[in-house]
Amino acid sequence: MSPAKGDRQKFKNEDLLLKVSTNVNPTIWDEAKYEPLIDELCGLREYQKEAIRTVMRYLAGKTYPTLRDLARTNFEVNSELQRRYGSWAGMEKHLQLPDQLACSIDMATGTGKSFVLYGLAAILLAEGLADRVLVLCPSNTIEAGLLSKFRDLAGNADLRDLLPPSALVRTPKIINASETIVDGSICVENYHAILKHVKSSIRDSLIGRGTKVVVFNDEAHHVANDSGTNVKKWKEFLLNPEYGFRYVVGVSGTCYIGDEYFSDVVNRYSLRQAIEERFIKKIEYVAEMPQTDNQDEKWQLIYNRHQGWKKQLKNRGIRPLTIVVTKDIKTCKHVAEELKSFVQEREGIAPEDAEAKVLAVSSATEHQVNVAKLKTVDHTNSKVEWIVSVSMLSEGWDVKNVFQIVPHEERAFNSKLLIAQVLGRGLRRPN
């Protein structure tokens, strides 16, 4: 739900979508010839197929010259958009990239955004709408994951064989910005590589070529919530006339600017729908800790729920994780020690055994070794059951064994964006 500016009205996010016309001239864009590829790539995940189809109609159908045209067309017929923004001028000023063929895809975390990105990139290159594809992401962890996934998909002979005979590019070259971005390539890179002081191939390879380059922004809420000098430069890069980028597509599981829903979303697969259709798992979100001065009472409810999951999952060989989110580093340290003492006393174990079960994670120097351990908490030889963190567990860290998330106090989660980001860490289903 998104609050209307200046009042208490509520809106359903699905009512704020920009609908792309399905009435596309097949002589301009014939989506049927890529259906075999989409079917093979997405399998039973129909929501991924629909995302690819919708965005391709928008980018290739020539019905809408810019995002502004798409938004204006929708505003004129959608009473919810009219109620939300009040006037066309009110909506227009919310558009991030109005003069480009830009849009966003809202897909719940854990539902396979990378398949959609690769499918779009492969089709755009095959069709000749793009010579080069640039995928920007907010962290090295995400970059490494996308490069690995894209290389697997590019090397898949079944996908290659299902491209139409007319395909101009059959096997995209998957690189990062340490290599020159050449025609037929998909470059995946941390957005820091676009900064002027950073040595990378992006600027030299793409300058003046924007009309034949598609830019994908993974975790696009970073661009929209442009706090911090470097992140602002991400958006400036997209708008820089030296490149002249025409096609810009963002993907995110948290399409919010603060508590406001994006104004350019053309396709949505919600968290609720993904849980109901069992593509991701439901996790327990504890609204707040019990209000009591007694340390043991405060943790007992959380501990009982954790033990309930352990009992339920024992026969499947799954060790559940509980995440406790704190507002700052000082609180993180304090809560971790408090929880260790509780677990030690409650289970009658040695201090070192309690230490192994509780992992404190923050940007503090003493916690850096613990940050590295996050990658292995799902492994069978890990003893970690509790993660106490400052609200920093965002994109790029995804495990499958999280079953309970607890904000230590209300201020630990200060926006819908942060809530959705942290919840996203626990959505993937265990094997």
Sine and cosine of phi, psi and omega as CSV:
sin_phi,cos_phi,sin_psi,cos_psi,sin_omega,cos_omega
0.00,0.00,0.60,-0.80,0.01,-1.00
-0.84,-0.54,0.77,-0.64,0.01,-1.00
-0.97,0.24,0.64,-0.77,0.09,-1.00
-0.95,0.30,0.60,-0.80,-0.02,-1.00
-0.92,0.40,0.80,-0.59,0.10,-0.99
1.00,0.06,-0.05,1.00,0.08,-1.00
-0.52,-0.85,-0.11,-0.99,-0.10,-0.99
-0.97,-0.23,0.25,0.97,-0.01,-1.00
-0.91,0.42,0.48,-0.88,0.03,-1.00
-0.87,-0.49,0.50,-0.87,-0.01,-1.00
-0.70,-0.71,0.61,-0.80,0.14,-0.99
-0.99,0.16,0.74,-0.67,-0.05,-1.00
-0.84,0.54,-0.60,0.80,-0.03,-1.00
-0.91,0.42,-0.37,0.93,0.03,-1.00
-0.98,0.17,-0.18,0.98,-0.03,-1.00
-0.98,-0.21,0.10,1.00,0.02,-1.00
-0.93,0.37,0.54,-0.84,0.14,-0.99
-1.00,-0.02,0.91,-0.41,-0.05,-1.00
-0.99,0.13,0.77,-0.64,0.04,-1.00
-0.99,-0.11,0.77,-0.63,-0.04,-1.00
-0.87,0.49,0.68,-0.73,0.09,-1.00
-1.00,0.05,-0.11,0.99,-0.03,-1.00
-1.00,0.06,0.98,0.19,-0.05,-1.00
-0.94,-0.34,0.71,-0.70,0.03,-1.00
-0.89,0.45,0.90,-0.44,-0.07,-1.00
-0.91,0.41,-0.30,0.95,0.08,-1.00
-0.97,0.24,-0.31,0.95,0.06,-1.00
-1.00,-0.07,-0.74,0.68,0.03,-1.00
-0.63,-0.78,0.93,-0.38,0.01,-1.00
-0.96,-0.28,1.00,-0.07,-0.07,-1.00
-0.95,0.30,-0.32,0.95,-0.07,-1.00
-0.88,0.48,-0.53,0.85,-0.08,-1.00
-0.95,0.30,-0.21,0.98,0.05,-1.00
-0.96,-0.27,0.06,1.00,0.00,-1.00
-0.88,0.48,-0.67,0.74,0.03,-1.00
-0.86,0.51,-0.65,0.76,0.03,-1.00
-0.90,0.44,-0.73,0.68,-0.03,-1.00
-0.89,0.46,-0.67,0.74,0.01,-1.00
-0.87,0.49,-0.70,0.71,-0.02,-1.00
-0.93,0.37,-0.65,0.76,-0.05,-1.00
-0.93,0.38,-0.68,0.73,-0.16,-0.99
-0.99,-0.16,-0.29,0.96,0.03,-1.00
0.86,0.51,-0.81,-0.58,-0.03,-1.00
-1.00,0.07,0.00,1.00,-0.06,-1.00
-1.00,0.10,0.98,0.17,-0.09,-1.00
-0.88,0.48,-0.52,0.86,-0.02,-1.00
-0.91,0.42,-0.54,0.84,0.08,-1.00
-0.92,0.39,-0.67,0.75,0.01,-1.00
-0.87,0.49,-0.69,0.73,-0.04,-1.00
-0.92,0.40,-0.58,0.82,0.05,-1.00
-0.89,0.46,-0.71,0.70,0.01,-1.00
-0.90,0.44,-0.72,0.69,-0.01,-1.00
-0.87,0.50,-0.72,0.69,-0.06,-1.00
-0.88,0.47,-0.74,0.67,-0.04,-1.00
-0.92,0.39,-0.60,0.80,0.02,-1.00
-0.92,0.38,-0.61,0.79,0.08,-1.00
-0.87,0.50,-0.62,0.78,-0.02,-1.00
-0.94,0.34,-0.73,0.68,-0.07,-1.00
-0.97,0.24,-0.57,0.82,-0.13,-0.99
-0.96,-0.27,-0.27,0.96,-0.15,-0.99
-0.98,0.20,-0.25,0.97,0.02,-1.00
0.86,0.51,0.43,0.90,0.07,-1.00
-0.99,0.11,-0.54,0.84,-0.06,-1.00
-0.83,-0.56,0.90,-0.44,0.00,-1.00
-0.91,0.42,-0.56,0.83,-0.04,-1.00
-0.56,-0.83,0.15,-0.99,0.11,-0.99
-0.86,0.51,-0.60,0.80,0.01,-1.00
-0.84,0.54,-0.66,0.75,0.00,-1.00
-0.92,0.40,-0.67,0.74,0.04,-1.00
-0.89,0.46,-0.71,0.70,-0.03,-1.00
-0.91,0.41,-0.67,0.75,-0.01,-1.00
-0.90,0.44,-0.66,0.75,0.03,-1.00
-0.86,0.51,-0.68,0.73,0.00,-1.00
-0.95,0.33,-0.65,0.76,-0.03,-1.00
-0.87,0.50,-0.60,0.80,-0.07,-1.00
-0.93,0.36,-0.37,0.93,-0.06,-1.00
-0.88,-0.47,-0.08,1.00,-0.08,-1.00
-0.94,-0.34,0.96,-0.29,-0.04,-1.00
-0.91,0.41,-0.47,0.88,0.02,-1.00
-0.94,0.34,-0.64,0.77,0.09,-1.00
-0.90,0.45,-0.64,0.77,0.03,-1.00
-0.90,0.45,-0.67,0.75,0.02,-1.00
-0.93,0.37,-0.61,0.79,-0.03,-1.00
-0.92,0.38,-0.72,0.69,-0.12,-0.99
-0.98,-0.21,-0.26,0.97,0.06,-1.00
0.99,0.10,-0.66,0.75,0.00,-1.00
-0.43,-0.90,0.26,-0.96,0.04,-1.00
-0.88,0.48,-0.64,0.77,0.03,-1.00
-0.87,0.49,-0.61,0.79,0.04,-1.00
-0.90,0.44,-0.62,0.79,0.04,-1.00
-0.97,0.26,-0.66,0.75,-0.08,-1.00
-0.85,0.53,-0.62,0.79,-0.05,-1.00
-0.96,0.29,-0.21,0.98,0.07,-1.00
-1.00,0.06,-0.18,0.98,-0.03,-1.00
-0.96,0.28,0.80,-0.60,-0.06,-1.00
-0.95,0.30,-0.69,0.72,-0.08,-1.00
-0.74,-0.67,0.91,0.42,-0.18,-0.98
-0.91,0.42,-0.46,0.89,-0.10,-1.00
-1.00,-0.04,0.05,1.00,0.04,-1.00
-0.93,-0.37,0.27,-0.96,0.11,-0.99
-0.99,0.12,0.98,0.21,-0.14,-0.99
-0.89,-0.45,0.46,-0.89,0.05,-1.00
-0.25,-0.97,0.14,-0.99,0.06,-1.00
-0.79,-0.62,0.50,-0.87,0.12,-0.99
-0.91,-0.41,0.80,-0.60,0.02,-1.00
-0.98,-0.22,0.97,-0.25,0.00,-1.00
-0.80,-0.61,0.80,-0.60,-0.02,-1.00
-0.81,0.59,0.62,-0.79,0.04,-1.00
-0.83,0.56,0.67,-0.74,0.03,-1.00
1.00,0.00,0.07,1.00,-0.06,-1.00
-0.97,-0.24,0.14,0.99,0.16,-0.99
1.00,-0.03,0.76,0.65,0.05,-1.00
-0.87,0.50,-0.53,0.85,-0.05,-1.00
-0.89,0.45,-0.54,0.84,0.05,-1.00
-0.91,0.41,-0.64,0.77,0.02,-1.00
-0.91,0.40,-0.70,0.71,0.01,-1.00
-0.87,0.49,-0.72,0.70,-0.01,-1.00
-0.91,0.42,-0.68,0.73,0.01,-1.00
-0.85,0.52,-0.71,0.70,0.03,-1.00
-0.89,0.45,-0.71,0.71,-0.02,-1.00
-0.88,0.47,-0.71,0.71,-0.02,-1.00
-0.89,0.46,-0.66,0.75,-0.02,-1.00
-0.94,0.34,-0.67,0.74,-0.01,-1.00
-0.89,0.46,-0.64,0.77,0.04,-1.00
-0.94,0.34,-0.68,0.73,-0.01,-1.00
-0.89,0.45,-0.61,0.79,-0.05,-1.00
-0.98,0.18,-0.29,0.96,-0.01,-1.00
1.00,0.09,0.14,0.99,0.09,-1.00
-0.94,0.34,-0.45,0.89,0.05,-1.00
-0.74,-0.67,0.59,-0.81,0.14,-0.99
-1.00,-0.05,-0.50,0.86,-0.08,-1.00
-0.62,-0.78,0.54,-0.84,0.02,-1.00
-0.83,-0.55,0.75,-0.66,0.05,-1.00
-0.91,-0.42,0.84,-0.55,0.04,-1.00
-0.93,-0.36,0.92,-0.39,0.01,-1.00
-0.98,-0.20,0.67,-0.75,-0.01,-1.00
-0.65,-0.76,0.28,-0.96,-0.15,-0.99
-1.00,0.04,-0.05,1.00,-0.06,-1.00
-0.46,-0.89,0.36,-0.93,0.06,-1.00
-0.91,0.42,-0.53,0.85,0.00,-1.00
-0.90,0.44,-0.72,0.69,0.02,-1.00
-0.91,0.40,-0.65,0.76,0.03,-1.00
-0.83,0.55,-0.74,0.67,-0.02,-1.00
-0.88,0.47,-0.66,0.75,0.01,-1.00
-0.91,0.42,-0.68,0.74,0.01,-1.00
-0.93,0.38,-0.67,0.74,0.02,-1.00
-0.86,0.51,-0.70,0.71,0.00,-1.00
-0.89,0.46,-0.73,0.68,-0.02,-1.00
-0.90,0.44,-0.71,0.70,-0.04,-1.00
-0.91,0.41,-0.60,0.80,0.02,-1.00
-0.92,0.39,-0.61,0.79,0.08,-1.00
-0.88,0.47,-0.71,0.71,-0.04,-1.00
-0.94,0.35,-0.63,0.77,0.01,-1.00
-0.91,0.41,-0.47,0.88,0.01,-1.00
-1.00,0.02,0.06,1.00,-0.04,-1.00
-0.99,0.15,0.94,-0.34,-0.06,-1.00
-0.90,0.44,-0.55,0.84,0.01,-1.00
-0.89,0.46,-0.67,0.74,0.04,-1.00
-0.91,0.41,-0.68,0.73,0.00,-1.00
-0.86,0.51,-0.69,0.72,-0.07,-1.00
-0.94,0.34,-0.33,0.94,-0.04,-1.00
-1.00,-0.01,-0.05,1.00,0.13,-0.99
-0.93,0.36,0.53,-0.85,0.00,-1.00
-0.91,0.41,0.41,-0.91,0.00,-1.00
-0.84,0.55,-0.44,0.90,-0.05,-1.00
-0.99,0.16,-0.02,1.00,-0.09,-1.00
-0.85,0.53,0.79,-0.61,-0.01,-1.00
-0.98,0.18,-0.48,0.88,0.06,-1.00
-0.78,-0.63,0.85,-0.53,-0.03,-1.00
-0.98,-0.22,-0.54,0.84,0.01,-1.00
-0.77,-0.64,0.99,-0.10,0.02,-1.00
-0.88,0.48,0.59,-0.81,0.09,-1.00
-1.00,0.06,0.84,-0.54,-0.06,-1.00
-0.99,-0.17,0.88,-0.47,-0.10,-1.00
-0.66,-0.75,0.13,-0.99,0.29,-0.96
-0.89,-0.45,-0.06,-1.00,-0.18,-0.98
-0.98,0.21,0.12,0.99,0.15,-0.99
-0.97,0.24,-0.27,0.96,0.07,-1.00
-0.94,-0.34,0.40,-0.92,0.08,-1.00
-0.92,0.40,0.70,-0.71,0.01,-1.00
-0.99,0.12,0.94,-0.35,-0.05,-1.00
-0.95,-0.33,0.18,-0.98,0.05,-1.00
-0.85,0.53,0.62,-0.78,0.02,-1.00
0.99,0.12,0.19,0.98,-0.06,-1.00
-0.93,-0.37,0.45,-0.89,0.16,-0.99
-0.91,-0.42,0.91,-0.41,-0.02,-1.00
-0.98,-0.19,0.85,-0.52,0.04,-1.00
-0.95,-0.31,0.81,-0.59,-0.09,-1.00
-0.45,-0.89,0.55,-0.84,0.17,-0.99
-0.87,0.49,0.66,-0.75,-0.09,-1.00
-0.88,0.47,-0.31,0.95,0.03,-1.00
-0.87,0.50,-0.39,0.92,-0.02,-1.00
-0.93,0.36,-0.24,0.97,0.00,-1.00
-1.00,0.05,-0.17,0.99,-0.03,-1.00
-0.94,0.33,0.57,-0.82,-0.15,-0.99
-0.88,0.47,-0.56,0.83,-0.07,-1.00
-0.99,0.12,-0.08,1.00,-0.02,-1.00
-1.00,-0.09,0.75,-0.66,0.01,-1.00
-0.99,0.17,0.92,-0.39,0.06,-1.00
-0.42,-0.91,0.15,-0.99,-0.07,-1.00
-1.00,0.06,-0.13,0.99,-0.21,-0.98
-0.88,0.48,-0.78,0.63,-0.10,-1.00
-0.89,0.45,-0.76,0.65,-0.03,-1.00
-0.91,0.41,-0.58,0.81,-0.07,-1.00
-0.96,0.27,-0.45,0.89,-0.17,-0.99
-0.92,-0.40,-0.20,0.98,-0.07,-1.00
-0.87,0.50,0.78,-0.63,0.01,-1.00
0.98,0.20,0.07,1.00,-0.08,-1.00
-0.92,-0.40,0.20,0.98,-0.19,-0.98
-0.86,0.52,-0.47,0.88,-0.02,-1.00
-0.94,0.34,-0.28,0.96,0.02,-1.00
-0.88,-0.47,0.39,0.92,0.03,-1.00
-0.84,-0.55,0.72,-0.69,0.13,-0.99
-0.96,-0.28,0.77,-0.64,0.04,-1.00
-0.96,-0.29,0.83,-0.56,0.12,-0.99
-0.97,-0.25,0.75,-0.66,0.09,-1.00
-0.95,-0.30,0.97,-0.25,0.05,-1.00
-0.98,0.18,0.65,-0.76,-0.11,-0.99
0.84,0.53,0.85,0.53,-0.18,-0.98
-0.91,0.41,-0.26,0.97,0.03,-1.00
-0.89,0.46,-0.35,0.94,0.06,-1.00
-0.91,0.41,-0.59,0.80,0.01,-1.00
-0.94,0.34,-0.68,0.73,-0.05,-1.00
-0.95,0.32,-0.64,0.77,0.03,-1.00
-1.00,-0.05,0.94,0.34,-0.21,-0.98
-0.99,0.15,0.88,0.47,0.12,-0.99
-1.00,0.04,0.69,-0.72,-0.05,-1.00
0.99,-0.14,0.65,-0.76,-0.10,-0.99
-0.87,0.50,-0.71,0.70,-0.07,-1.00
-0.91,0.42,-0.65,0.76,-0.02,-1.00
-0.91,0.41,-0.60,0.80,0.07,-1.00
-0.86,0.51,-0.56,0.83,0.00,-1.00
-0.94,0.34,-0.40,0.92,0.10,-0.99
-0.87,0.49,-0.76,0.65,0.01,-1.00
-0.92,0.39,-0.63,0.77,0.04,-1.00
-0.87,0.50,-0.61,0.79,0.04,-1.00
-0.88,0.47,-0.69,0.72,0.00,-1.00
-0.90,0.44,-0.51,0.86,-0.05,-1.00
-1.00,-0.08,-0.10,0.99,-0.10,-1.00
-0.89,0.45,0.87,-0.49,-0.02,-1.00
-0.91,0.42,-0.28,0.96,0.05,-1.00
-0.90,0.44,-0.46,0.89,0.03,-1.00
-0.99,-0.12,-0.65,0.76,0.01,-1.00
0.92,0.40,0.65,0.76,-0.02,-1.00
-0.87,0.49,0.74,-0.67,0.03,-1.00
-0.98,-0.20,-0.66,0.75,-0.08,-1.00
-0.97,-0.23,0.87,-0.48,0.03,-1.00
-0.69,-0.72,0.87,-0.49,-0.03,-1.00
-0.83,-0.56,0.80,-0.59,0.04,-1.00
-0.96,-0.28,0.56,-0.83,0.11,-0.99
-0.78,-0.62,0.63,-0.78,0.00,-1.00
-0.28,-0.96,0.48,-0.88,0.16,-0.99
-1.00,-0.07,-0.03,1.00,-0.02,-1.00
-0.70,-0.71,0.96,0.27,-0.08,-1.00
-0.99,0.14,0.91,0.41,-0.01,-1.00
-0.76,-0.65,0.59,-0.81,0.27,-0.96
-0.95,-0.31,0.99,-0.17,-0.20,-0.98
0.91,0.40,-0.91,-0.40,0.06,-1.00
-0.96,-0.29,0.11,0.99,-0.07,-1.00
-1.00,-0.10,0.74,-0.67,0.00,-1.00
-0.97,0.25,0.57,-0.82,0.02,-1.00
-0.80,0.59,0.50,-0.87,-0.01,-1.00
-0.99,-0.12,0.04,1.00,-0.10,-0.99
-0.79,-0.61,0.41,0.91,-0.05,-1.00
-0.98,0.18,0.82,-0.58,-0.01,-1.00
-0.96,-0.29,-0.22,0.97,0.00,-1.00
-0.50,-0.87,0.67,-0.74,-0.06,-1.00
-0.66,-0.75,0.73,-0.69,0.17,-0.99
-0.79,-0.61,0.97,-0.24,-0.22,-0.97
-0.98,0.21,0.31,-0.95,0.07,-1.00
-0.86,0.52,-0.71,0.70,-0.01,-1.00
-0.88,0.48,-0.70,0.71,-0.01,-1.00
-0.90,0.44,-0.65,0.76,-0.01,-1.00
-0.90,0.43,-0.60,0.80,0.04,-1.00
-0.94,0.35,-0.71,0.70,-0.02,-1.00
-0.88,0.48,-0.59,0.80,0.00,-1.00
-1.00,0.02,0.06,1.00,0.16,-0.99
0.91,0.42,0.50,0.87,0.14,-0.99
-1.00,0.08,-0.39,0.92,0.15,-0.99
-0.73,-0.68,0.20,-0.98,-0.09,-1.00
-0.98,-0.18,0.39,-0.92,0.09,-1.00
-1.00,0.08,0.71,-0.70,0.05,-1.00
-0.87,-0.49,0.42,-0.91,0.04,-1.00
-0.99,0.15,0.82,-0.58,0.10,-0.99
-0.93,-0.37,0.92,-0.39,-0.02,-1.00
-1.00,0.08,0.88,-0.47,-0.12,-0.99
-0.86,0.51,-0.63,0.78,0.04,-1.00
-0.32,-0.95,0.39,-0.92,0.06,-1.00
-0.93,0.36,0.48,-0.88,0.09,-1.00
-0.84,0.55,0.70,-0.72,-0.03,-1.00
-1.00,0.07,0.98,-0.18,0.00,-1.00
-0.35,-0.94,0.47,-0.88,0.04,-1.00
-1.00,0.07,-0.18,0.98,-0.02,-1.00
-0.99,0.11,0.90,-0.44,-0.07,-1.00
-0.84,0.54,-0.70,0.72,-0.04,-1.00
-0.92,0.40,-0.68,0.73,0.01,-1.00
-0.88,0.48,-0.61,0.79,-0.05,-1.00
-0.88,0.47,-0.62,0.78,-0.05,-1.00
-1.00,-0.01,-0.25,0.97,-0.16,-0.99
-0.88,0.47,-0.72,0.70,0.00,-1.00
-0.87,0.50,-0.72,0.69,-0.01,-1.00
-0.89,0.45,-0.68,0.74,0.00,-1.00
-0.90,0.43,-0.68,0.74,0.00,-1.00
-0.87,0.49,-0.67,0.74,0.02,-1.00
-0.92,0.40,-0.64,0.77,0.03,-1.00
-0.88,0.48,-0.71,0.70,0.01,-1.00
-0.91,0.41,-0.55,0.84,0.07,-1.00
-0.88,0.47,-0.67,0.74,0.06,-1.00
-0.91,0.42,-0.64,0.77,0.01,-1.00
-0.86,0.51,-0.70,0.72,-0.01,-1.00
-0.91,0.41,-0.68,0.74,-0.04,-1.00
-0.92,0.40,-0.55,0.84,-0.13,-0.99
-0.98,-0.19,-0.05,1.00,-0.10,-1.00
-0.85,0.53,-0.70,0.71,-0.05,-1.00
-0.92,0.39,-0.33,0.94,0.03,-1.00
-1.00,-0.05,0.01,1.00,0.03,-1.00
0.95,0.32,0.46,0.89,-0.03,-1.00
-0.94,-0.34,0.78,-0.62,0.06,-1.00
-0.98,-0.18,0.94,-0.35,-0.09,-1.00
-0.95,0.30,0.47,-0.88,0.06,-1.00
-0.91,-0.42,0.61,-0.79,0.15,-0.99
-0.90,-0.44,0.75,-0.66,0.06,-1.00
-0.97,-0.26,0.78,-0.63,0.11,-0.99
-0.93,-0.36,0.85,-0.53,-0.09,-1.00
-0.97,-0.23,0.79,-0.62,0.00,-1.00
-0.91,-0.41,0.23,-0.97,-0.13,-0.99
-1.00,0.08,-0.41,0.91,-0.03,-1.00
-0.41,-0.91,0.10,-0.99,-0.09,-1.00
-0.91,0.42,-0.68,0.74,-0.01,-1.00
-0.85,0.53,-0.71,0.70,0.01,-1.00
-0.92,0.40,-0.62,0.79,0.02,-1.00
-0.85,0.53,-0.74,0.68,0.00,-1.00
-0.89,0.47,-0.72,0.70,-0.03,-1.00
-0.89,0.45,-0.73,0.69,-0.04,-1.00
-0.91,0.42,-0.64,0.77,0.02,-1.00
-0.86,0.50,-0.70,0.72,0.01,-1.00
-0.92,0.40,-0.65,0.76,0.03,-1.00
-0.88,0.48,-0.69,0.73,-0.01,-1.00
-0.93,0.37,-0.64,0.77,0.04,-1.00
-0.86,0.51,-0.71,0.71,-0.01,-1.00
-0.88,0.47,-0.65,0.76,0.00,-1.00
-0.91,0.42,-0.73,0.68,-0.03,-1.00
-0.90,0.44,-0.67,0.75,0.01,-1.00
-0.87,0.49,-0.74,0.67,-0.03,-1.00
-0.94,0.33,-0.66,0.75,-0.07,-1.00
-0.92,0.40,-0.59,0.81,-0.08,-1.00
-0.98,-0.20,-0.10,1.00,0.02,-1.00
0.89,0.45,0.71,0.71,-0.05,-1.00
-0.90,-0.43,0.21,-0.98,-0.01,-1.00
-0.95,0.31,0.41,-0.91,0.00,-1.00
-0.83,0.56,-0.64,0.77,-0.02,-1.00
-0.93,0.38,-0.49,0.87,0.04,-1.00
-0.96,0.29,-0.62,0.78,0.08,-1.00
-0.91,0.41,-0.61,0.79,0.04,-1.00
-0.86,0.51,-0.64,0.77,-0.02,-1.00
-0.94,0.34,-0.41,0.91,-0.05,-1.00
-1.00,0.08,-0.38,0.93,-0.09,-1.00
-0.91,-0.42,0.87,-0.50,-0.04,-1.00
-0.93,-0.36,0.89,-0.45,0.05,-1.00
-1.00,-0.04,0.77,-0.64,-0.08,-1.00
-0.77,-0.63,0.86,-0.51,0.08,-1.00
-0.38,-0.93,-0.09,-1.00,0.02,-1.00
-1.00,0.07,0.04,1.00,0.03,-1.00
-0.89,0.45,0.57,-0.82,-0.04,-1.00
-0.83,0.55,-0.66,0.75,-0.04,-1.00
-0.92,0.40,-0.28,0.96,-0.02,-1.00
-0.99,-0.14,-0.01,1.00,-0.08,-1.00
-0.89,0.46,-0.59,0.81,0.05,-1.00
-0.90,0.43,-0.53,0.85,0.03,-1.00
-0.95,0.31,-0.59,0.81,0.06,-1.00
-0.85,0.53,-0.66,0.75,0.03,-1.00
-0.90,0.44,-0.54,0.84,-0.02,-1.00
-0.94,0.33,-0.30,0.95,-0.01,-1.00
-0.83,0.55,-0.52,0.86,-0.05,-1.00
-0.93,0.38,-0.32,0.95,-0.13,-0.99
-0.89,-0.46,0.13,0.99,-0.08,-1.00
-0.93,0.38,-0.30,0.95,0.06,-1.00
-0.99,0.11,-0.26,0.97,-0.09,-1.00
-0.92,0.38,0.50,-0.86,-0.07,-1.00
-0.91,0.43,-0.44,0.90,-0.02,-1.00
-1.00,0.04,-0.05,1.00,0.05,-1.00
-0.98,0.21,0.59,-0.81,0.04,-1.00
-0.97,-0.24,-0.01,1.00,-0.07,-1.00
-0.93,0.38,0.76,-0.65,0.09,-1.00
-0.85,-0.53,-0.38,0.93,-0.06,-1.00
-0.79,-0.62,0.73,-0.69,0.09,-1.00
-0.87,-0.50,0.86,-0.51,0.06,-1.00
-0.95,-0.30,0.86,-0.51,-0.14,-0.99
-0.66,-0.75,0.54,-0.84,0.31,-0.95
-0.92,0.40,0.37,-0.93,-0.09,-1.00
-0.93,0.37,0.92,0.40,-0.07,-1.00
-0.80,-0.60,0.05,1.00,0.00,-1.00
-0.99,0.14,0.98,0.19,-0.06,-1.00
-0.96,-0.29,-0.60,-0.80,-0.15,-0.99
-0.90,0.43,0.46,-0.89,0.10,-0.99
1.00,-0.09,-0.23,0.97,0.08,-1.00
-0.89,-0.45,0.95,-0.32,-0.07,-1.00
-0.69,-0.72,0.88,-0.48,0.10,-1.00
-0.87,-0.50,0.25,-0.97,-0.11,-0.99
-0.97,-0.25,-0.06,1.00,-0.13,-0.99
-0.97,-0.26,0.19,0.98,0.03,-1.00
-0.98,0.19,0.81,-0.58,-0.02,-1.00
-0.81,-0.58,-0.13,0.99,0.00,-1.00
-0.52,-0.86,0.72,-0.69,0.04,-1.00
-0.79,-0.62,0.75,-0.66,-0.11,-0.99
-0.77,-0.64,0.87,-0.49,0.20,-0.98
-0.98,0.21,0.83,-0.56,-0.06,-1.00
-0.87,0.49,-0.57,0.82,0.14,-0.99
-0.49,-0.87,0.28,-0.96,-0.15,-0.99
-0.82,0.57,-0.60,0.80,-0.07,-1.00
-0.94,0.34,-0.20,0.98,0.03,-1.00
-0.90,0.43,-0.52,0.86,0.05,-1.00
-0.90,-0.43,0.97,-0.25,-0.11,-0.99
-0.96,-0.28,0.13,0.99,0.06,-1.00
-0.31,-0.95,0.32,-0.95,0.07,-1.00
-0.87,0.49,-0.59,0.81,0.00,-1.00
-0.87,0.49,-0.74,0.67,-0.03,-1.00
-0.93,0.38,-0.65,0.76,0.05,-1.00
-0.85,0.53,-0.75,0.66,-0.04,-1.00
-0.91,0.42,-0.61,0.79,0.01,-1.00
-0.89,0.45,-0.72,0.69,-0.04,-1.00
-0.94,0.35,-0.67,0.74,0.06,-1.00
-0.86,0.52,-0.56,0.83,-0.02,-1.00
-0.88,0.47,-0.36,0.93,0.00,-1.00
-0.93,0.37,-0.28,0.96,-0.11,-0.99
-0.89,-0.45,0.25,0.97,-0.18,-0.98
-1.00,0.04,-0.39,0.92,-0.06,-1.00
-0.94,0.35,0.61,-0.79,-0.08,-1.00
-0.99,0.12,0.65,-0.76,0.10,-1.00
-0.91,0.42,0.42,-0.91,0.06,-1.00
-0.91,0.41,0.00,0.00,0.00,0.00
